[in-house]
Amino acid sequence: MSSPENATMTLAVAQGKDRDHREPNAIAGWLSRNWHPVVFVIAVLALWWIATGLKWVQPFIIPSPADTWNAFADNFAYLMQHTWVTTYETVIGFIIAVVVGLFVAVVMVYSKGLEQTLYPVILFAQVIPKIAIAPLFVVWLGFGAEPKILVAVLMAFFPVVISGLAGLRTVDPEILQLASTMGAGKFKTFLKVRLPASLPELLSGLKVAATLAVTGAVVGEFVGANEGLGYVILQANGNLDTAMLFAALIIMSLMGVILFGIIQIAEKFLIPWHASKRDVASATVRL
C-alpha cells in the first residue's frame, strides 16, 4: 500500500505532465488564431525592406526599415518626450469623452425630449471637420494642451454617445418592468440592469473612441503646438526627414493599438458572460 508521500509525489508528477501537455496546446491555439496578422505584418515588413533595398523608391519618399530604426534609436529621448505629451492629451481627452458621452447617452435614454434636442446638435458637431475648427480652439485656449485635449474629446465623443445610447436601449422592456415590480428604482435599475446590458455595445464604441482620441490629439498638434508627436511629424515633414516621420507615425499607431488592447483586456473581465467571450473560451477549451 502506497504511503501518503508517494501518493502526493505521483499526483504532482501527473499534474506536471498535464501542464506540459496543455501549454503546447495553448501556444498552438494562440498561433492558430493569430497567424493571419502575424504573417501579414511580416509580409509588409519584407516588402518594405525589399522595395527600399532594391531602390524601387527613393529614401526621401519611403525610408528603409533600418533608417527608420536608426532615427528612432538615435532620437529615443526626444521621441519619448513628445510621445508623453501626446499620450497625456489623448488619455485626458478620452476620459473626458467617456464621462461626458456616457452622461449624455443616459440623459437621452431617460428623456425623449432631450434626445430630440441634443441628437441633431451632436450629429451636426460630428460632421464638422475637426481640422477646420481646431484653429478656433487655439485662438480661444492658446497653444497649451487644452485645445489638443478638446479636439481629442470631440473626436472620441460621438462613438461613445452612439454606442452608449444603443447599449442602454438593448435591455428587454419586460426585464425593466420586472425590476420595477420588484421595487427597484430608476437608479438601481440603471446600475443592476441597464448598465451591465449596455457594456458590450459601449465597450465596442470605446475601442473606436480610443483610436480616434489619438488622431484628435495629433490633429490639434498639427494646428498649433511646440511639442507632441504632431509637432514632430510637422518638423520632420518640413525637413524632408522621412525616417523620423515614419518613426513618429509608428509610435502614434502603437499608441492607438495599446489603448485598443487595454479596452480589449478590460472587456474580458467586464463581460465574460457575453456570447462572443463564451465562443472564444469554448474554442480555447477545444484546442
ChimeraX attribute file (.defattr): number of C-alpha atoms within 10 A of each C-alpha:
attribute: neighborCount
match mode: 1-to-1
recipient: residues
	/A:1	4
	/A:2	6
	/A:3	8
	/A:4	9
	/A:5	9
	/A:6	11
	/A:7	11
	/A:8	11
	/A:9	12
	/A:10	12
	/A:11	12
	/A:12	12
	/A:13	12
	/A:14	12
	/A:15	12
	/A:16	12
	/A:17	11
	/A:18	11
	/A:19	12
	/A:20	11
	/A:21	11
	/A:22	13
	/A:23	11
	/A:24	11
	/A:25	16
	/A:26	14
	/A:27	12
	/A:28	13
	/A:29	17
	/A:30	13
	/A:31	12
	/A:32	11
	/A:33	12
	/A:34	11
	/A:35	12
	/A:36	10
	/A:37	10
	/A:38	10
	/A:39	11
	/A:40	11
	/A:41	12
	/A:42	11
	/A:43	12
	/A:44	11
	/A:45	14
	/A:46	12
	/A:47	12
	/A:48	17
	/A:49	16
	/A:50	14
	/A:51	16
	/A:52	18
	/A:53	16
	/A:54	9
	/A:55	12
	/A:56	11
	/A:57	14
	/A:58	13
	/A:59	15
	/A:60	11
	/A:61	12
	/A:62	20
	/A:63	24
	/A:64	24
	/A:65	19
	/A:66	13
	/A:67	17
	/A:68	21
	/A:69	16
	/A:70	15
	/A:71	20
	/A:72	22
	/A:73	13
	/A:74	12
	/A:75	13
	/A:76	12
	/A:77	11
	/A:78	12
	/A:79	20
	/A:80	16
	/A:81	13
	/A:82	19
	/A:83	21
	/A:84	14
	/A:85	15
	/A:86	28
	/A:87	20
	/A:88	16
	/A:89	28
	/A:90	30
	/A:91	19
	/A:92	17
	/A:93	27
	/A:94	30
	/A:95	17
	/A:96	18
	/A:97	28
	/A:98	25
	/A:99	13
	/A:100	16
	/A:101	24
	/A:102	21
	/A:103	15
	/A:104	21
	/A:105	23
	/A:106	20
	/A:107	16
	/A:108	19
	/A:109	17
	/A:110	12
	/A:111	11
	/A:112	11
	/A:113	11
	/A:114	13
	/A:115	17
	/A:116	11
	/A:117	11
	/A:118	16
	/A:119	16
	/A:120	11
	/A:121	11
	/A:122	15
	/A:123	12
	/A:124	10
	/A:125	14
	/A:126	16
	/A:127	8
	/A:128	10
	/A:129	10
	/A:130	17
	/A:131	14
	/A:132	9
	/A:133	13
	/A:134	22
	/A:135	17
	/A:136	13
	/A:137	18
	/A:138	20
	/A:139	11
	/A:140	11
	/A:141	14
	/A:142	14
	/A:143	18
	/A:144	14
	/A:145	20
	/A:146	18
	/A:147	27
	/A:148	31
	/A:149	28
	/A:150	25
	/A:151	29
	/A:152	33
	/A:153	28
	/A:154	24
	/A:155	29
	/A:156	32
	/A:157	30
	/A:158	21
	/A:159	24
	/A:160	31
	/A:161	27
	/A:162	20
	/A:163	24
	/A:164	29
	/A:165	22
	/A:166	17
	/A:167	23
	/A:168	23
	/A:169	15
	/A:170	12
	/A:171	16
	/A:172	11
	/A:173	10
	/A:174	9
	/A:175	13
	/A:176	17
	/A:177	12
	/A:178	11
	/A:179	17
	/A:180	14
	/A:181	10
	/A:182	9
	/A:183	10
	/A:184	15
	/A:185	11
	/A:186	15
	/A:187	10
	/A:188	13
	/A:189	17
	/A:190	17
	/A:191	11
	/A:192	13
	/A:193	18
	/A:194	22
	/A:195	17
	/A:196	16
	/A:197	20
	/A:198	20
	/A:199	20
	/A:200	19
	/A:201	18
	/A:202	24
	/A:203	21
	/A:204	19
	/A:205	23
	/A:206	26
	/A:207	21
	/A:208	19
	/A:209	27
	/A:210	33
	/A:211	23
	/A:212	23
	/A:213	32
	/A:214	27
	/A:215	22
	/A:216	30
	/A:217	31
	/A:218	27
	/A:219	21
	/A:220	31
	/A:221	30
	/A:222	21
	/A:223	21
	/A:224	20
	/A:225	21
	/A:226	14
	/A:227	18
	/A:228	27
	/A:229	30
	/A:230	27
	/A:231	22
	/A:232	25
	/A:233	22
	/A:234	16
	/A:235	15
	/A:236	18
	/A:237	15
	/A:238	11
	/A:239	11
	/A:240	13
	/A:241	19
	/A:242	22
	/A:243	25
	/A:244	26
	/A:245	25
	/A:246	23
	/A:247	27
	/A:248	26
	/A:249	16
	/A:250	13
	/A:251	16
	/A:252	20
	/A:253	14
	/A:254	12
	/A:255	19
	/A:256	22
	/A:257	14
	/A:258	13
	/A:259	21
	/A:260	19
	/A:261	14
	/A:262	13
	/A:263	16
	/A:264	16
	/A:265	11
	/A:266	13
	/A:267	17
	/A:268	13
	/A:269	10
	/A:270	15
	/A:271	17
	/A:272	13
	/A:273	10
	/A:274	14
	/A:275	11
	/A:276	12
	/A:277	15
	/A:278	13
	/A:279	11
	/A:280	11
	/A:281	13
	/A:282	10
	/A:283	12
	/A:284	14
	/A:285	11
	/A:286	9
	/A:287	14
